[in-house]
């Protein structure tokens, strides 16, 4: 009798286990199947699947990458002075100063000023990262998708149009400190003072060196950011993160 009861109970437990397994399988079968599509670095994601959020994140990441690349290129000896594109001469209003002093055999005074002006810019851009990156983070993108679909430097151009004045204001104190520490202010001041004391000088000049260097340094960084954006758009290898691959590799 006991043996029979045990057999019955065993049968019940077996049936319950089987039913549980069947219910579990039915539950899984009733769930909709999902297919996962993965984008590759070669760019198989469709542009139609890119959200404004994705686009905005990718744009800001590309701009930040450009800031880093620009600083690495410019924040070194001859980053400005040895580069024909970015090398700074005297401010436009002071060109006459340089020409006059050279004619009078004082070209070395002008050369010292120009060298140290460029050295100050090379030094200053080393402190640009937090200023630029903060501006990128705070930038509001109202139509990020169109910037992704735009021209080779559309994101950089937008960033430039929205932040140049604020960036110059934030960067100016850094430039001033760099101008003073490299003696650029002194050499430039010597050149201008010497020119103003000449008996042939009727119109005294005093161009704003700080604003000149700030403007040129910021412009150089924007140029570098634009070049990196172009690189990311054209070169899959430059898309070093998943979001850059997804957005800029989309077709």
Secondary structure, 3 states (H helix, E strand, C coil): CHHHHHHHHHHHHHHHHHHHHHHHHHHHHHCCCCCCCCCCCCCCCCHHHCCHHHHHHHHHHHHHHHHHHHHHHHCCCCCCCCCCCCCCCCCHHHHHHHHHHHHCCCHHHHHHHHHHHHHHHHHHHHHCHHHHHHHHHHCCCCCHHHHHHCCCCHHHHHHHHHHHHHHHHHHHHHHHHHHHHCCHHHHHHHHHHHHHHCCCCCCCCCCCHHHHHHHHHHHHHHHHHHHHHHHHHHCHHHCCCHHHHHHHCCC
